[in-house]
Amino acid sequence: MVEVNGHYYVFAHRQTNKCQFSRQGFAEEIFMEKDGSFKQVERTSQGLYGKPLPGEGEYFASICCGLRAKNGNRFYGVFKSGHGKEPFLTQEGKDREENPNQYVKNFNDGCSITYKYFDLKKTKSFGIKLDGKAQGKLIMKYGEKEAAQDINVNGEAVIEFPIEKGGEKDQVTFVYEGKGALNLRKLILK
């Protein structure tokens, strides 16, 4: 935790590339209570942006704040064995600071991915650009609403969900049910 000009921030990291030695940093602002204590900070996709992300434009799918396999996730130890069913963050090529293209790999049956938060008040559609080979159902949950799309993907695709009366601070979760696996590349909001 760091204090800068009277504001407090907590910094942490998460594993990438199915390896305990490959990490990605993230940060959140944290607020001091009246008694001087701090409550545990919520991890979000908006990070230091300070408010829900705008409901238009493109975002990397890797800005997720929750990524879960059907039977939960485990810490990646030195050896990568036993992790074949879990989705994970990775990128094309080696780790680097420039030319980002991080994505979510191995999104398979029962996996879920969560984003907090988007301002969807004016958003008409929420798409997800993906690739892979999969057949099943992709479910999107936002606010109190849920929509589902049957999918049959063999290569690249964009799956779009219409947004009806989104809120100004909506959590968005995708769940996949079916065969095969997807790579989640980008979120496309219009």
LUMBA-564136 format. One line per 4 residues: number of its first residue (from 1); their letters; for each residue y negated, x negated, z negated of N, C-alpha, C. Coordinates in Angstrom, 1 decimal, padded with zeros to 4 digits, always signed. Layout:
% LUMBA-564136
NUM = A = Y/X/Z/Y/X/Z/Y/X/Z ~ ...
***
This chain:
% LUMBA-564136
1 = MVEV = +001.2/-000.9/+000.0/+000.0/+000.0/+000.0/-001.2/-000.9/+000.0 ~ -002.3/-000.5/+000.7/-003.5/-001.3/+000.9/-004.7/-000.3/+000.7 ~ -005.7/-000.8/+000.0/-007.0/+000.0/-000.2/-008.0/-000.7/+000.7 ~ -008.7/+000.1/+001.6/-009.7/-000.4/+002.5/-010.9/+000.6/+002.4
5 = NGHY = -012.0/+000.1/+001.9/-013.2/+000.9/+001.8/-013.0/+002.3/+001.1 ~ -012.2/+002.2/+000.0/-012.0/+003.5/-000.8/-010.9/+004.4/-000.3 ~ -010.3/+004.0/+000.8/-009.2/+004.8/+001.4/-007.9/+004.0/+001.2 ~ -006.8/+004.7/+001.0/-005.5/+004.0/+000.7/-004.5/+004.3/+001.8
9 = YVFA = -003.8/+003.3/+002.2/-002.8/+003.4/+003.3/-001.5/+002.8/+002.8 ~ -000.4/+003.4/+003.3/+000.9/+002.9/+003.0/+001.5/+002.4/+004.3 ~ +002.1/+001.3/+004.3/+002.8/+000.7/+005.5/+004.2/+000.6/+005.3 ~ +005.0/+000.8/+006.3/+006.5/+000.7/+006.2/+007.0/+000.4/+007.5
13 = HRQT = +008.4/+000.4/+007.6/+009.0/+000.1/+008.9/+010.3/+000.9/+009.1 ~ +010.7/+001.0/+010.3/+012.0/+001.7/+010.6/+012.8/+000.8/+011.5 ~ +014.1/+001.0/+011.5/+015.0/+000.2/+012.3/+014.9/+000.7/+013.8 ~ +015.1/-000.2/+014.7/+015.2/+000.1/+016.1/+016.4/-000.7/+016.7
17 = NKCQ = +016.8/-000.4/+017.9/+017.8/-001.2/+018.6/+019.2/-001.3/+017.9 ~ +019.4/-000.4/+017.0/+020.7/-000.4/+016.2/+020.9/-001.7/+015.5 ~ +019.9/-002.3/+014.9/+020.0/-003.6/+014.3/+019.1/-003.7/+013.1 ~ +019.6/-004.2/+012.0/+018.8/-004.3/+010.8/+017.6/-005.3/+010.9
21 = FSRQ = +017.7/-006.2/+011.9/+016.7/-007.2/+012.1/+015.6/-006.8/+013.1 ~ +015.7/-005.6/+013.7/+014.7/-005.1/+014.7/+014.0/-003.9/+014.0 ~ +012.7/-004.1/+013.8/+012.0/-003.1/+013.0/+010.7/-002.7/+013.8 ~ +010.2/-001.5/+013.5/+009.0/-001.0/+014.0/+008.1/-000.5/+012.8
25 = GFAE = +006.9/-001.0/+012.8/+006.0/-000.6/+011.7/+005.3/+000.8/+011.9 ~ +005.0/+001.4/+010.8/+004.2/+002.7/+010.9/+003.3/+002.8/+009.6 ~ +002.3/+003.6/+009.7/+001.4/+003.7/+008.6/+000.9/+005.1/+008.4 ~ +000.6/+005.5/+007.1/+000.1/+006.8/+006.8/-001.0/+006.6/+005.7
29 = EIFM = -002.0/+007.5/+005.8/-003.0/+007.5/+004.7/-002.4/+008.2/+003.5 ~ -002.7/+007.7/+002.3/-002.2/+008.3/+001.1/-003.4/+008.5/+000.2 ~ -003.3/+009.6/-000.6/-004.5/+010.0/-001.4/-004.2/+009.9/-002.9 ~ -005.2/+009.4/-003.6/-005.1/+009.3/-005.0/-005.4/+010.6/-005.7
33 = EKDG = -004.5/+011.0/-006.6/-004.7/+012.2/-007.4/-005.8/+012.0/-008.4 ~ -006.3/+013.1/-009.0/-007.3/+013.0/-010.1/-006.9/+012.1/-011.2 ~ -005.6/+012.1/-011.6/-005.2/+011.3/-012.7/-004.9/+009.8/-012.3 ~ -005.2/+009.5/-011.1/-005.0/+008.1/-010.6/-003.7/+007.8/-010.0
37 = SFKQ = -002.8/+008.8/-010.0/-001.5/+008.6/-009.4/-001.5/+008.9/-007.9 ~ -000.4/+008.6/-007.3/-000.2/+008.9/-005.9/+001.1/+009.6/-005.7 ~ +001.1/+010.7/-005.0/+002.4/+011.4/-004.6/+003.0/+010.7/-003.4 ~ +004.3/+010.9/-003.2/+004.9/+010.3/-002.1/+004.3/+010.9/-000.8
41 = VERT = +004.0/+010.0/+000.1/+003.3/+010.4/+001.4/+004.3/+010.9/+002.4 ~ +003.9/+011.9/+003.1/+004.7/+012.5/+004.2/+004.7/+011.6/+005.4 ~ +005.8/+011.3/+006.0/+005.8/+010.6/+007.2/+005.6/+011.5/+008.4 ~ +004.6/+011.2/+009.3/+004.3/+012.0/+010.4/+004.3/+011.3/+011.7
45 = SQGL = +004.2/+012.0/+012.8/+004.1/+011.4/+014.1/+002.6/+011.0/+014.4 ~ +001.7/+011.7/+013.7/+000.3/+011.4/+013.9/-000.2/+010.2/+013.2 ~ +000.5/+009.7/+012.2/+000.2/+008.4/+011.6/-001.2/+008.3/+011.1 ~ -002.0/+007.3/+011.5/-003.4/+007.1/+011.1/-004.4/+008.0/+011.9
49 = YGKP = -003.9/+008.8/+012.8/-004.8/+009.6/+013.6/-005.6/+010.6/+012.7 ~ -005.0/+011.0/+011.6/-005.7/+011.8/+010.6/-005.7/+013.3/+010.7 ~ -005.2/+013.7/+011.8/-005.1/+015.2/+012.0/-004.0/+015.4/+013.1 ~ -003.6/+016.7/+013.2/-002.5/+017.0/+014.2/-002.9/+016.4/+015.6
53 = LPGE = -001.9/+016.0/+016.3/-002.1/+015.4/+017.7/-002.5/+016.5/+018.6 ~ -003.4/+016.2/+019.6/-003.8/+017.3/+020.5/-002.6/+017.8/+021.3 ~ -002.7/+019.1/+021.6/-001.6/+019.8/+022.3/-001.7/+019.7/+023.8 ~ -002.2/+018.6/+024.3/-002.2/+018.4/+025.7/-002.1/+016.9/+026.0
57 = GEYF = -001.5/+016.5/+027.1/-001.3/+015.1/+027.4/+000.1/+014.6/+027.3 ~ +000.3/+013.3/+027.4/+001.7/+012.8/+027.3/+001.8/+011.8/+026.1 ~ +002.9/+011.8/+025.5/+003.2/+011.0/+024.4/+004.6/+010.4/+024.6 ~ +004.8/+009.2/+024.1/+006.2/+008.6/+024.1/+007.1/+009.5/+023.1
61 = ASIC = +008.3/+009.8/+023.5/+009.2/+010.5/+022.7/+009.5/+009.7/+021.4 ~ +009.3/+008.4/+021.4/+009.6/+007.6/+020.3/+008.6/+007.7/+019.1 ~ +007.6/+008.6/+019.2/+006.7/+008.8/+018.1/+007.3/+009.7/+017.1 ~ +008.5/+010.1/+017.2/+009.2/+011.0/+016.3/+009.1/+010.4/+014.8
65 = CGLR = +009.1/+011.4/+013.9/+009.1/+011.0/+012.5/+010.4/+011.3/+011.8 ~ +011.3/+012.0/+012.6/+012.6/+012.3/+012.1/+013.6/+012.2/+013.3 ~ +014.7/+011.5/+013.1/+015.7/+011.3/+014.2/+017.0/+011.3/+013.4 ~ +017.9/+012.3/+013.7/+019.1/+012.5/+013.0/+020.3/+012.8/+013.8
69 = AKNG = +021.4/+012.2/+013.5/+022.7/+012.5/+014.2/+023.3/+013.7/+013.5 ~ +024.3/+014.3/+014.2/+024.9/+015.5/+013.7/+025.4/+015.3/+012.2 ~ +026.0/+014.2/+011.9/+026.5/+014.0/+010.6/+025.7/+013.0/+009.8 ~ +024.4/+012.9/+010.1/+023.5/+012.1/+009.4/+023.5/+010.7/+009.9
73 = NRFY = +022.6/+009.9/+009.4/+022.4/+008.5/+009.9/+022.8/+007.5/+008.7 ~ +023.1/+006.3/+009.2/+023.4/+005.3/+008.2/+022.6/+004.0/+008.5 ~ +022.4/+003.2/+007.5/+021.7/+001.9/+007.6/+022.5/+001.1/+008.6 ~ +021.8/+000.4/+009.5/+022.5/-000.5/+010.4/+022.6/-001.8/+009.8
77 = GVFK = +023.8/-002.2/+009.5/+024.1/-003.5/+008.9/+024.1/-004.6/+010.0 ~ +024.6/-005.7/+009.6/+024.7/-006.9/+010.5/+025.6/-006.5/+011.7 ~ +026.7/-005.8/+011.5/+027.6/-005.4/+012.5/+027.3/-004.0/+013.0 ~ +027.3/-003.8/+014.3/+026.9/-002.5/+014.9/+028.0/-001.5/+015.0
81 = SGHG = +029.2/-001.8/+014.5/+030.3/-001.0/+014.7/+030.1/+000.3/+013.9 ~ +030.7/+001.4/+014.4/+030.7/+002.7/+013.7/+029.5/+003.5/+013.9 ~ +028.6/+003.1/+014.8/+027.3/+003.8/+015.0/+027.3/+004.4/+016.4 ~ +028.4/+004.7/+017.0/+028.4/+005.2/+018.4/+027.8/+006.6/+018.6
85 = KEPF = +027.8/+007.5/+017.6/+027.3/+008.8/+017.7/+025.8/+009.0/+017.4 ~ +025.2/+007.9/+016.9/+023.8/+008.1/+016.4/+022.8/+007.8/+017.5 ~ +021.7/+008.6/+017.5/+020.6/+008.3/+018.4/+019.8/+007.1/+017.8 ~ +019.1/+006.4/+018.7/+018.3/+005.3/+018.1/+017.1/+005.0/+019.1
89 = LTQE = +016.1/+004.3/+018.5/+014.9/+003.9/+019.3/+015.2/+002.6/+020.0 ~ +014.8/+002.4/+021.2/+015.0/+001.2/+021.9/+013.9/+001.1/+023.0 ~ +014.0/+000.1/+023.9/+013.1/+000.0/+025.0/+013.8/-000.7/+026.2 ~ +013.3/-000.7/+027.3/+013.8/-001.4/+028.5/+013.3/-002.9/+028.3
93 = GKDR = +014.2/-003.8/+028.3/+013.8/-005.2/+028.2/+013.7/-005.6/+026.7 ~ +013.1/-006.8/+026.5/+013.1/-007.4/+025.1/+011.9/-006.8/+024.3 ~ +011.9/-006.9/+023.0/+010.8/-006.5/+022.2/+009.5/-007.3/+022.6 ~ +008.4/-006.6/+022.6/+007.1/-007.2/+023.0/+006.0/-006.3/+022.5
97 = EENP = +004.8/-006.8/+022.6/+003.6/-006.0/+022.2/+003.0/-005.3/+023.4 ~ +003.1/-005.8/+024.6/+002.5/-005.2/+025.8/+003.5/-004.4/+026.5 ~ +003.0/-003.6/+027.5/+003.8/-002.8/+028.3/+004.9/-001.9/+027.6 ~ +004.4/-001.1/+026.7/+005.4/-000.3/+025.9/+006.1/+000.7/+026.8
101 = NQYV = +007.4/+000.9/+026.5/+008.2/+001.9/+027.1/+009.3/+002.3/+026.2 ~ +009.1/+002.4/+024.9/+010.1/+002.7/+024.0/+010.5/+004.2/+024.1 ~ +011.8/+004.4/+023.9/+012.4/+005.8/+024.1/+013.5/+006.0/+023.1 ~ +014.0/+007.2/+023.0/+015.1/+007.6/+022.2/+016.4/+007.6/+023.0
105 = KNFN = +017.4/+006.8/+022.6/+018.6/+006.7/+023.4/+019.8/+007.4/+022.6 ~ +020.7/+007.9/+023.4/+022.0/+008.5/+022.8/+021.7/+009.8/+022.0 ~ +020.9/+010.6/+022.5/+020.6/+011.9/+021.9/+021.8/+012.9/+022.3 ~ +022.7/+013.1/+021.4/+024.0/+013.8/+021.8/+024.2/+015.0/+020.9
109 = DGCS = +025.3/+015.6/+021.0/+025.7/+016.9/+020.4/+025.3/+016.9/+018.9 ~ +024.5/+017.8/+018.5/+024.1/+018.0/+017.1/+023.0/+017.1/+016.6 ~ +022.4/+016.3/+017.5/+021.3/+015.4/+017.1/+020.0/+016.3/+017.1 ~ +019.1/+015.9/+016.2/+017.8/+016.5/+016.1/+016.7/+015.5/+016.1
113 = ITYK = +015.5/+015.8/+016.6/+014.4/+014.9/+016.6/+013.2/+015.8/+016.2 ~ +012.3/+015.2/+015.3/+011.2/+016.0/+014.7/+009.9/+015.2/+015.0 ~ +008.8/+016.0/+015.2/+007.5/+015.5/+015.4/+006.6/+016.3/+014.5 ~ +005.7/+015.6/+013.7/+004.8/+016.2/+012.8/+003.4/+015.5/+013.1
117 = YFDL = +002.5/+016.2/+013.4/+002.2/+017.6/+013.8/+001.5/+017.6/+015.1 ~ +001.5/+018.8/+015.7/+000.8/+019.0/+017.0/-000.1/+020.2/+016.8 ~ -001.3/+020.2/+017.4/-002.2/+021.4/+017.4/-001.8/+022.1/+018.7 ~ -001.0/+023.2/+018.6/-000.5/+023.9/+019.8/-001.3/+025.2/+020.0
121 = KKTK = -002.5/+025.4/+019.4/-003.2/+026.6/+019.6/-003.5/+027.0/+021.1 ~ -003.8/+026.0/+021.9/-004.2/+026.2/+023.3/-003.1/+025.7/+024.3 ~ -002.0/+025.2/+023.7/-000.9/+024.7/+024.6/-000.1/+025.8/+025.2 ~ +000.1/+025.7/+026.5/+000.9/+026.7/+027.3/+002.3/+026.3/+027.5
125 = SFGI = +002.6/+024.9/+027.6/+004.0/+024.5/+027.7/+004.2/+023.1/+027.1 ~ +005.4/+022.9/+026.6/+005.8/+021.7/+026.0/+007.0/+021.2/+026.7 ~ +006.9/+020.1/+027.4/+008.0/+019.5/+028.2/+008.5/+018.3/+027.6 ~ +009.7/+017.9/+027.9/+010.3/+016.7/+027.5/+011.0/+016.0/+028.7
129 = KLDG = +010.5/+014.8/+029.0/+011.0/+014.1/+030.1/+012.2/+013.3/+029.6 ~ +013.3/+013.4/+030.3/+014.6/+012.8/+029.8/+015.4/+012.4/+031.0 ~ +016.5/+011.6/+030.7/+017.5/+011.3/+031.7/+018.8/+011.1/+030.9 ~ +019.8/+011.0/+031.7/+021.2/+010.8/+031.2/+022.1/+011.8/+031.9
133 = KAQG = +023.3/+012.0/+031.3/+024.2/+012.9/+031.8/+024.7/+013.8/+030.7 ~ +024.3/+015.1/+030.8/+024.6/+016.0/+029.7/+024.6/+017.5/+030.2 ~ +025.4/+018.3/+029.5/+025.5/+019.7/+029.8/+025.6/+020.4/+028.5 ~ +024.6/+021.4/+028.3/+024.6/+022.1/+027.1/+023.4/+022.9/+026.9
137 = KLIM = +022.8/+022.9/+025.7/+021.7/+023.7/+025.4/+020.7/+022.8/+024.6 ~ +019.4/+022.8/+025.0/+018.3/+022.1/+024.3/+017.5/+023.2/+023.6 ~ +017.4/+023.1/+022.3/+016.6/+024.0/+021.5/+015.4/+023.4/+021.0 ~ +014.2/+024.1/+021.1/+013.0/+023.7/+020.6/+012.5/+024.7/+019.5
141 = KYGE = +012.1/+024.1/+018.4/+011.6/+024.9/+017.3/+010.2/+024.4/+017.0 ~ +009.2/+025.4/+016.9/+007.9/+025.0/+016.6/+007.3/+026.1/+015.7 ~ +006.6/+025.8/+014.6/+006.1/+026.8/+013.7/+007.3/+027.6/+013.3 ~ +007.2/+028.9/+013.4/+008.3/+029.8/+013.0/+009.1/+030.3/+014.3
145 = KEAA = +008.8/+029.7/+015.4/+009.4/+030.1/+016.7/+010.5/+029.2/+017.2 ~ +011.4/+029.8/+018.0/+012.5/+029.0/+018.6/+012.7/+029.4/+020.0 ~ +013.0/+028.4/+020.9/+013.3/+028.7/+022.3/+014.5/+027.8/+022.7 ~ +015.3/+028.2/+023.6/+016.4/+027.4/+024.1/+016.5/+027.4/+025.6
149 = QDIN = +016.9/+026.3/+026.1/+017.1/+026.1/+027.6/+018.5/+025.6/+027.8 ~ +019.3/+026.2/+028.7/+020.5/+025.7/+029.1/+020.2/+024.5/+030.1 ~ +020.9/+023.4/+029.9/+020.6/+022.2/+030.7/+021.9/+021.7/+031.3 ~ +021.7/+021.1/+032.5/+022.8/+020.4/+033.2/+022.1/+019.2/+033.9
153 = VNGE = +022.1/+018.1/+033.2/+021.3/+016.9/+033.6/+022.2/+015.8/+034.1 ~ +021.9/+015.3/+035.3/+022.6/+014.1/+035.8/+021.6/+013.2/+036.5 ~ +020.9/+012.5/+035.7/+019.7/+011.7/+036.1/+018.5/+012.0/+035.4 ~ +017.3/+012.1/+036.1/+016.1/+012.4/+035.4/+015.8/+013.9/+035.5
157 = AVIE = +015.1/+014.4/+034.5/+014.7/+015.8/+034.5/+013.5/+016.0/+033.5 ~ +012.7/+017.0/+033.7/+011.8/+017.5/+032.7/+012.1/+018.9/+032.3 ~ +012.4/+019.1/+031.0/+012.7/+020.4/+030.5/+011.5/+021.0/+029.9 ~ +011.0/+022.1/+030.3/+009.7/+022.7/+029.8/+010.0/+024.0/+029.0
161 = FPIE = +009.3/+024.1/+027.9/+009.4/+025.3/+027.1/+008.0/+025.9/+027.0 ~ +007.9/+027.2/+027.3/+006.6/+027.9/+027.2/+006.3/+028.0/+025.7 ~ +005.0/+027.9/+025.4/+004.5/+028.0/+024.0/+003.7/+029.3/+023.9 ~ +004.1/+030.1/+023.0/+003.5/+031.4/+022.7/+002.8/+031.3/+021.3
165 = KGGE = +001.5/+031.4/+021.3/+000.8/+031.5/+020.1/+001.1/+030.3/+019.1 ~ +001.0/+029.1/+019.6/+001.2/+028.0/+018.7/+000.1/+027.9/+017.6 ~ +000.4/+027.1/+016.6/-000.5/+027.0/+015.5/-001.3/+025.7/+015.6 ~ -002.2/+025.5/+014.7/-003.1/+024.3/+014.7/-002.4/+023.1/+014.0
169 = KDQV = -001.3/+023.3/+013.3/-000.5/+022.2/+012.7/+001.0/+022.6/+012.7 ~ +001.6/+022.4/+013.9/+003.0/+022.8/+014.1/+003.9/+021.6/+014.1 ~ +004.9/+021.7/+013.3/+006.1/+020.8/+013.4/+006.9/+021.2/+014.6 ~ +007.3/+020.2/+015.4/+008.2/+020.5/+016.6/+009.5/+019.8/+016.4
173 = TFVY = +010.6/+020.5/+016.6/+011.9/+019.9/+016.4/+012.7/+020.3/+017.7 ~ +013.5/+019.3/+018.2/+014.4/+019.5/+019.3/+015.8/+019.3/+018.8 ~ +016.8/+020.1/+019.2/+018.2/+020.0/+018.8/+019.0/+020.1/+020.1 ~ +020.0/+019.2/+020.3/+020.8/+019.3/+021.4/+022.2/+019.7/+021.0
177 = EGKG = +022.8/+020.7/+021.8/+024.2/+021.1/+021.6/+024.9/+021.0/+022.9 ~ +025.9/+020.2/+023.0/+026.6/+020.1/+024.3/+027.4/+018.8/+024.4 ~ +027.7/+018.6/+025.7/+028.5/+017.3/+026.0/+027.5/+016.3/+026.6 ~ +027.9/+015.1/+026.5/+027.2/+014.0/+027.1/+026.0/+013.5/+026.2
181 = ALNL = +025.1/+012.7/+026.7/+024.0/+012.2/+025.9/+022.8/+012.1/+026.8 ~ +021.6/+012.2/+026.1/+020.3/+012.2/+026.8/+019.5/+011.0/+026.3 ~ +018.6/+010.5/+027.1/+017.6/+009.5/+026.7/+016.3/+010.3/+026.8 ~ +015.6/+010.4/+025.7/+014.3/+011.1/+025.6/+013.2/+010.1/+025.8
185 = RKLI = +012.4/+010.4/+026.9/+011.4/+009.4/+027.3/+010.0/+009.8/+026.9 ~ +009.5/+011.0/+027.3/+008.1/+011.4/+027.1/+008.0/+012.8/+026.7 ~ +007.0/+013.2/+026.0/+006.6/+014.6/+025.7/+005.4/+014.9/+026.6 ~ +005.5/+016.0/+027.3/+004.4/+016.4/+028.2/+003.9/+017.8/+027.8
189 = LK = +002.7/+017.8/+027.3/+002.1/+019.0/+026.8/+000.9/+019.4/+027.7 ~ +000.9/+020.7/+028.1/-000.1/+021.3/+029.0/-000.7/+022.5/+028.4
***
